[in-house]
Amino acid sequence: MEDRIIKILQSLKLIKPDEGFVSRSRNTVLNSPQNTRWVPNLNFLETLKFSAALTLASALLFVFLGGLAYFNVKNASPMLLSGVNDNDLKVEEANVDFQIQLGEVTYHLDSEKELGAQIEELIKNY
């Protein structure tokens, strides 16, 4: 079996391409444009156009993402946030009304203990 495969491979080794194919392929390869290396075509005007477009796109992106609100600081706070104002926080703090019903809290705590005891009793029965 191996001898037969070796003979087939040796016979395939003797196959040669047609002379017409060889000449056409050689001419196609030799006549194709040869790019030896990439050289960027940079001139001053193209560089200026690209940098202007990049600057404009960056500025528009900055404005779109709320960049103008960054500069809307009235009192130059250390955090540089326009939404945080001491007077507004004090007014909001005065308006907040916390009323905690302690009796209701203890009621809920007692009901949770009773519920836990009932669950443990059900688990023991099963």
Secondary structure, 3 states (H helix, E strand, C coil): CHHHHHHHHHHHHCCCCCHHHHHHHHHHHHHCCCCCCCCCCCCHHHHHHHHHHHHHHHHHHHHHCCHHHHCCCCCCCCCCCCCCCHHHHHHHHHHCCCCCCHHHHHHHHHHHHHHHHHHHHHHHHC
